[in-house]
Amino acid sequence: LSSCPPPASRIRQAMNSAGGSHGVIVGLTGGIASGKSSVRQILQELGSATLDADKLGHACYAPGSPCLEEVVAAFGSGILKNDGELDRPALGALVFSDR
């Protein structure tokens, strides 16, 4: 989406708090319920600076945000809850349908 910038400033902030460019950057990947959040929490408890990409992504789609407006323009207002938040299951049903 054109209006949703990458979280570069937050990544830089995490790197700086981890010792600048001399710190180690670890990316956690895996399927649903594979333990990524648990490992991130353990690393954070051990003093590592962490960044939760899911939370950053969800913040991009806050009510009234340009990102959410683009998604609604593409998929329609049926992907919104009554309070204006993104209805993720409704969007998923559209995105992953066989139509």
Summary of the structure (lengths in Angstrom):
residues: 99
radius of gyration: 16.6
end to end distance: 21.9
largest distance: 48.7
contacts: 190
relative contact order: 0.13
helix: 53%
strand: 2%
